[in-house]
């Protein structure tokens, strides 16, 4: 019986450690995202990013979107 209790505690401790590690990774990623956004110039923010490529046109056709005029 004692052997089973030790195994259960080990699994719980493992899950706590994984949860704490995920929280730390999320907080570490926030400054990286802020730096990347700050590096974007005004010209980059205003340029067109959307392009109606062949695969986008196929998506529209297959999903029944109306054609643009």
LUMVO-197285 format. One record per residue (C-alpha): residue number from 1; residue in one letter; x, y, z. Coordinates in Angstrom, 1 decimal, m for minus. Each point is the difference from the previous one (the first is absolute). Layout:
BEGIN
n|res|x|y|z
NUM|A|X|Y|Z
...
END
This chain:
BEGIN
n|res|x|y|z
1|X|0.0|0.0|0.0
2|X|2.8|2.4|0.8
3|X|1.6|m0.6|m3.4
4|X|m3.2|1.1|m1.8
5|X|m0.1|3.3|2.1
6|X|3.6|0.8|m1.0
7|X|m0.8|m0.5|m3.7
8|X|m3.1|2.2|0.2
9|X|2.0|2.8|1.7
10|X|2.7|m0.2|m2.6
11|X|m2.5|0.4|m2.8
12|X|m1.6|3.0|1.7
13|X|3.3|1.6|0.6
14|X|0.9|m0.5|m3.6
15|X|m3.2|1.6|m1.2
16|X|0.5|3.0|2.3
17|X|3.5|0.4|m1.4
18|X|m1.3|m0.1|m3.6
19|X|m2.7|2.5|0.9
20|X|2.6|2.4|1.6
21|X|2.3|m0.4|m3.0
22|X|m2.8|0.9|m2.5
23|X|m0.8|3.1|2.0
24|X|3.6|1.1|0.0
25|X|0.3|m0.6|m3.7
26|X|m3.1|2.2|m0.7
27|X|1.3|2.9|2.0
28|X|3.4|m0.2|m1.7
29|X|m1.7|0.2|m3.4
30|X|m1.8|3.3|0.7
31|X|3.1|2.2|m0.2
32|X|1.1|m1.7|m3.3
33|X|m3.3|0.8|m1.6
34|X|0.1|3.6|1.1
35|X|3.5|0.5|m1.4
36|X|m1.1|m1.5|m3.4
37|X|m2.9|2.4|m0.1
38|X|2.2|2.9|0.8
39|X|2.4|m0.9|m2.8
40|X|m2.8|0.4|m2.6
41|X|0.2|3.4|m1.7
42|X|m2.9|2.2|m1.1
43|X|0.5|m1.0|m3.6
44|X|m0.2|m3.7|1.0
45|X|m3.2|0.6|1.9
46|X|m1.7|1.7|m3.0
47|X|1.1|m2.4|m2.8
48|X|m2.5|m2.5|m1.4
49|X|0.5|m3.5|1.3
50|X|m3.1|m1.6|m1.5
51|X|0.5|m1.6|m3.5
52|X|m2.7|m1.8|m1.8
53|X|2.1|m2.9|m1.2
54|X|m1.2|m3.1|m1.8
55|X|m0.4|m2.0|3.2
56|X|m2.1|2.8|1.5
57|X|m2.2|0.2|m3.1
58|X|m0.4|m3.8|0.2
59|X|m1.1|0.3|3.7
60|X|m2.5|2.7|m0.9
61|X|m1.4|m2.1|m2.9
62|X|m0.2|m3.3|2.0
63|X|m1.7|1.7|2.9
64|X|m2.6|1.9|m2.0
65|X|1.1|3.5|0.4
66|X|m1.3|2.4|m2.6
67|X|2.4|1.2|m2.7
68|X|1.4|3.5|0.2
69|X|m0.9|2.3|m2.8
END
